[in-house]
């Protein structure tokens, strides 16, 4: 017969070892500190080893405790992930969609109720995640990738071409610093998304010189750049599709008509073997129809 410790004792040990505190472990598990201490004692008796030591009022793992924690620390994460995958597969009509946080916040969330009205039997689960190109985990039915559309073994459809144009707050546009010509960008702070390459390419395309591209803050997500621009902190080089909520609300304007088509874009991606599932097909066709409508509206 295999020897398996009591589950509650393992949970108490994992939490206490992670925090090196019975008090914080108790808070995480919604039990008392005494209950955590009791479970640790039961586990030590079961294993016949000492797991913790107290030194100068500090909780430390013993050598055996550290080794045991290293072996079991991911067990509950795996159980949680396996349970979520099972529930997702078992939920009738559910579809899990993963995408960059900026795309989720700026584009999908404001529109998802429209899909729910059309297909009330499909339960949409949105995961806003950062991931590398080409990554699609088992719990995801369909994803939005940003790139060039070439991901081996995956079925991908481009949502729309991405056109980049300067965006700024009306307050900045009305300030004492002019924004009448592209060369006026030299007098303003440029806001950057992840790198400075986009602004460099855009200015080079329009043959604008004298603009210090190496100045200005950088942000990890597009929505942060747009927020900073809306607050008047500088000029963003943004996609008018993602910036639509801010443009319609009057928080952002396009000071110039000039734009550049990006080599990258947003793509709907799914496993080849799953791409024709009805729920995936319906979601993909709905998103493409939304993008087509907006492209007609903005002339993109």
C-alpha positions as CSV (number, residue, x, y, z in Angstrom):
1,X,0.0,0.0,0.0
2,X,1.4,3.4,-1.0
3,X,2.0,5.9,1.8
4,X,0.3,9.3,1.0
5,X,0.2,12.0,3.7
6,X,-3.1,13.6,4.6
7,X,-4.0,16.3,2.0
8,X,-4.7,19.0,4.6
9,X,-1.3,18.4,6.2
10,X,0.3,18.8,2.8
11,X,-1.6,22.0,2.1
12,X,-0.5,23.5,5.4
13,X,3.1,22.5,4.8
14,X,3.2,23.9,1.3
15,X,1.8,27.2,2.5
16,X,4.0,27.5,5.6
17,X,7.1,26.5,3.6
18,X,6.3,29.1,0.9
19,X,5.8,31.9,3.3
20,X,8.1,30.7,6.1
21,X,5.4,31.7,8.4
22,X,2.5,29.8,10.1
23,X,0.6,33.1,10.4
24,X,0.7,33.9,6.7
25,X,0.0,30.2,5.9
26,X,-3.1,30.4,8.1
27,X,-4.3,33.6,6.3
28,X,-3.9,31.9,3.0
29,X,-5.8,28.8,4.0
30,X,-8.5,30.7,6.0
31,X,-7.7,28.7,9.2
32,X,-6.1,29.5,12.5
33,X,-2.4,29.5,13.2
34,X,-3.0,26.7,15.7
35,X,-4.6,24.6,13.0
36,X,-1.6,25.1,10.7
37,X,0.8,24.1,13.5
38,X,-1.4,21.0,14.3
39,X,-1.3,19.9,10.6
40,X,2.5,20.4,10.4
41,X,2.9,18.3,13.5
42,X,0.7,15.5,12.0
43,X,2.8,15.6,8.8
44,X,6.1,15.4,10.7
45,X,4.8,12.4,12.7
46,X,3.6,10.8,9.5
47,X,7.0,11.3,7.8
48,X,9.1,10.8,11.0
49,X,11.2,13.8,10.1
50,X,11.5,17.4,11.4
51,X,10.4,19.9,8.7
52,X,10.8,23.2,10.4
53,X,13.2,24.9,12.9
54,X,12.7,28.2,14.8
55,X,15.8,30.3,15.1
56,X,15.7,33.8,16.7
57,X,11.9,33.9,16.2
58,X,12.4,33.1,12.5
59,X,10.8,30.0,10.9
60,X,13.3,28.0,8.8
61,X,13.0,24.8,6.8
62,X,15.3,21.9,7.8
63,X,17.3,20.2,5.1
64,X,14.7,17.5,4.9
65,X,11.9,20.1,4.8
66,X,13.6,22.1,2.0
67,X,14.0,18.9,-0.1
68,X,10.4,17.9,0.5
69,X,9.1,21.3,-0.3
70,X,11.1,21.4,-3.6
71,X,9.5,18.1,-4.6
72,X,5.9,18.9,-3.7
73,X,5.5,22.6,-4.2
74,X,4.0,22.4,-7.7
75,X,1.6,19.6,-6.9
76,X,-1.3,21.9,-6.0
77,X,-0.7,24.1,-9.1
78,X,-0.9,21.0,-11.3
79,X,-4.1,19.9,-9.6
80,X,-5.6,23.3,-10.1
81,X,-4.6,23.4,-13.8
82,X,-5.8,19.9,-14.4
83,X,-9.2,20.7,-12.8
84,X,-9.6,23.9,-14.8
85,X,-8.8,21.9,-18.1
86,X,-11.4,19.3,-17.1
87,X,-14.0,21.8,-16.3
88,X,-13.4,23.8,-19.5
89,X,-13.7,20.6,-21.6
90,X,-16.8,19.5,-19.7
91,X,-18.6,22.9,-19.8
92,X,-21.1,22.7,-22.7
93,X,-20.5,25.3,-25.3
94,X,-17.6,27.0,-23.4
95,X,-14.7,28.6,-25.3
96,X,-11.5,29.9,-23.8
97,X,-9.8,32.7,-25.6
98,X,-6.3,33.9,-24.7
99,X,-4.8,37.2,-25.8
100,X,-2.5,40.1,-24.8
101,X,-3.9,42.2,-22.0
102,X,-4.0,45.4,-24.2
103,X,-6.1,43.6,-26.9
104,X,-8.4,42.2,-24.2
105,X,-9.0,45.5,-22.5
106,X,-9.1,47.8,-25.5
107,X,-10.9,45.7,-28.1
108,X,-12.6,42.5,-26.9
109,X,-14.1,43.4,-23.5
110,X,-16.1,46.3,-24.9
111,X,-17.6,44.0,-27.5
112,X,-18.0,40.6,-25.9
113,X,-21.6,41.3,-24.9
114,X,-22.5,41.4,-28.6
115,X,-21.2,37.8,-29.1
116,X,-23.1,36.7,-26.0
117,X,-26.3,38.1,-27.5
118,X,-25.8,36.2,-30.7
119,X,-24.7,32.9,-29.1
120,X,-26.1,32.8,-25.6
121,X,-25.2,29.0,-25.3
122,X,-21.5,29.7,-25.7
123,X,-19.8,30.6,-22.5
124,X,-16.7,32.8,-23.3
125,X,-13.7,32.7,-21.0
126,X,-11.2,35.4,-21.5
127,X,-7.6,35.0,-20.5
128,X,-5.4,38.1,-20.7
129,X,-1.9,36.7,-20.8
130,X,1.6,37.6,-22.0
131,X,3.1,34.8,-24.0
132,X,5.8,34.1,-26.5
133,X,4.9,33.7,-30.2
134,X,3.8,30.2,-31.1
135,X,2.7,29.3,-27.6
136,X,-0.8,27.8,-27.2
137,X,-1.5,25.8,-24.1
138,X,-4.0,22.9,-23.6
139,X,-6.6,25.0,-21.8
140,X,-7.0,27.5,-24.7
141,X,-9.3,27.0,-27.6
142,X,-8.3,30.1,-29.6
143,X,-5.8,32.8,-29.1
144,X,-4.9,36.3,-30.4
145,X,-1.2,36.5,-31.4
146,X,0.7,39.6,-32.4
147,X,3.3,39.0,-35.1
148,X,3.7,38.1,-38.8
149,X,1.3,35.1,-39.0
150,X,3.8,32.3,-39.3
151,X,3.4,29.8,-36.5
152,X,4.3,26.3,-37.3
153,X,1.5,23.8,-36.8
154,X,-1.1,26.4,-36.0
155,X,-4.0,27.7,-38.1
156,X,-3.9,31.5,-38.2
157,X,-6.1,34.2,-39.8
158,X,-5.2,37.9,-39.7
159,X,-7.7,40.1,-38.0
160,X,-6.7,43.4,-39.7
161,X,-3.7,45.2,-41.0
162,X,-2.1,47.4,-38.4
163,X,-1.6,51.1,-39.3
164,X,0.4,53.2,-36.9
165,X,-0.3,56.9,-36.4
166,X,0.6,59.5,-33.7
167,X,-2.1,59.9,-31.0
168,X,-2.2,62.5,-28.3
169,X,-4.5,64.2,-25.8
170,X,-6.5,67.2,-27.0
171,X,-4.9,69.1,-24.1
172,X,-1.4,68.5,-25.6
173,X,-2.6,69.4,-29.1
174,X,-3.9,72.7,-27.7
175,X,-0.7,73.5,-25.7
176,X,1.8,76.1,-26.5
177,X,4.0,73.6,-28.3
178,X,2.9,73.3,-31.9
179,X,1.7,70.1,-33.6
180,X,1.1,71.3,-37.1
181,X,3.9,69.5,-38.9
182,X,5.6,66.2,-38.4
183,X,8.8,68.0,-37.6
184,X,7.0,69.4,-34.6
185,X,7.3,66.0,-32.9
186,X,10.9,67.1,-32.0
187,X,9.4,69.4,-29.4
188,X,7.3,66.7,-27.7
189,X,7.9,63.6,-25.5
190,X,7.5,60.3,-27.4
191,X,5.9,57.4,-25.6
192,X,7.1,53.9,-26.5
193,X,5.6,50.4,-26.5
194,X,8.1,47.8,-25.4
195,X,10.9,49.2,-27.7
196,X,11.8,52.4,-29.6
197,X,11.8,50.6,-33.0
198,X,8.3,51.6,-34.0
199,X,8.9,55.3,-33.7
200,X,12.3,54.9,-35.4
201,X,10.7,53.1,-38.4
202,X,7.7,55.5,-38.6
203,X,9.9,58.6,-38.6
204,X,12.3,57.1,-41.1
205,X,9.4,56.2,-43.4
206,X,8.3,59.9,-43.4
207,X,11.9,61.1,-43.7
208,X,11.6,63.1,-40.5
209,X,14.9,64.1,-38.9
210,X,15.9,65.9,-35.8
211,X,13.5,63.9,-33.5
212,X,15.3,62.3,-30.5
213,X,13.7,58.8,-30.5
214,X,15.9,57.7,-27.6
215,X,14.0,59.9,-25.1
216,X,10.6,59.2,-23.6
217,X,9.3,56.5,-21.3
218,X,8.7,52.9,-22.3
219,X,5.7,50.7,-21.3
220,X,5.2,47.0,-21.3
221,X,1.6,47.1,-22.8
222,X,-0.1,49.2,-25.5
223,X,-2.9,50.1,-23.2
224,X,-0.4,51.8,-20.8
225,X,1.0,53.8,-23.7
226,X,-2.5,54.9,-24.7
227,X,-3.4,55.8,-21.1
228,X,-0.2,57.9,-20.7
229,X,-1.0,59.7,-24.0
230,X,-4.6,60.4,-22.9
231,X,-3.2,62.0,-19.7
232,X,-1.2,64.4,-21.8
233,X,2.2,62.8,-20.9
234,X,3.4,62.6,-24.5
235,X,2.6,61.3,-28.0
236,X,1.9,57.6,-28.6
237,X,2.4,55.8,-31.9
238,X,-0.8,53.8,-31.8
239,X,-3.2,51.6,-33.6
240,X,-6.6,53.5,-34.1
241,X,-8.4,50.2,-33.8
242,X,-7.1,49.6,-30.3
243,X,-7.4,53.2,-29.4
244,X,-11.0,53.4,-30.6
245,X,-12.5,53.8,-27.0
246,X,-10.2,56.7,-26.2
247,X,-10.8,58.3,-29.6
248,X,-14.6,58.1,-29.4
249,X,-14.5,59.4,-25.9
250,X,-12.4,62.4,-27.0
251,X,-9.5,61.4,-24.8
252,X,-7.2,60.9,-27.8
253,X,-7.0,62.5,-31.2
254,X,-4.9,62.0,-34.3
255,X,-3.0,65.2,-34.9
256,X,-1.7,64.1,-38.3
257,X,-3.2,62.1,-41.3
258,X,0.1,60.3,-41.9
259,X,0.3,56.6,-41.0
260,X,2.4,53.6,-41.7
261,X,1.4,50.0,-42.2
262,X,3.1,47.8,-39.6
263,X,4.8,44.5,-40.7
264,X,3.1,42.9,-37.6
265,X,-0.6,42.5,-36.8
266,X,-3.1,40.6,-34.7
267,X,-4.0,37.1,-35.7
268,X,-6.6,34.6,-34.6
269,X,-4.8,31.3,-33.9
270,X,-5.9,27.8,-33.1
271,X,-4.6,24.3,-33.3
272,X,-5.0,22.9,-36.8
273,X,-7.0,19.9,-35.5
274,X,-9.4,22.2,-33.6
275,X,-9.8,25.0,-36.1
276,X,-13.1,23.7,-37.5
277,X,-14.9,23.1,-34.2
278,X,-18.2,24.9,-34.4
279,X,-17.7,27.1,-31.4
280,X,-14.2,28.2,-32.6
281,X,-15.6,28.8,-36.1
282,X,-18.4,30.9,-34.8
283,X,-16.1,33.0,-32.6
284,X,-13.6,33.5,-35.4
285,X,-16.3,34.5,-37.9
286,X,-17.8,37.0,-35.4
287,X,-14.4,38.6,-34.7
288,X,-13.6,38.9,-38.4
289,X,-17.0,40.5,-39.0
290,X,-16.4,43.0,-36.3
291,X,-13.0,43.9,-37.6
292,X,-14.4,44.3,-41.2
293,X,-17.0,46.7,-39.9
294,X,-14.5,48.8,-38.1
295,X,-12.1,48.9,-41.1
296,X,-14.9,50.3,-43.2
297,X,-15.7,52.8,-40.5
298,X,-12.1,54.1,-40.1
299,X,-11.1,53.5,-43.8
300,X,-8.2,51.3,-42.7
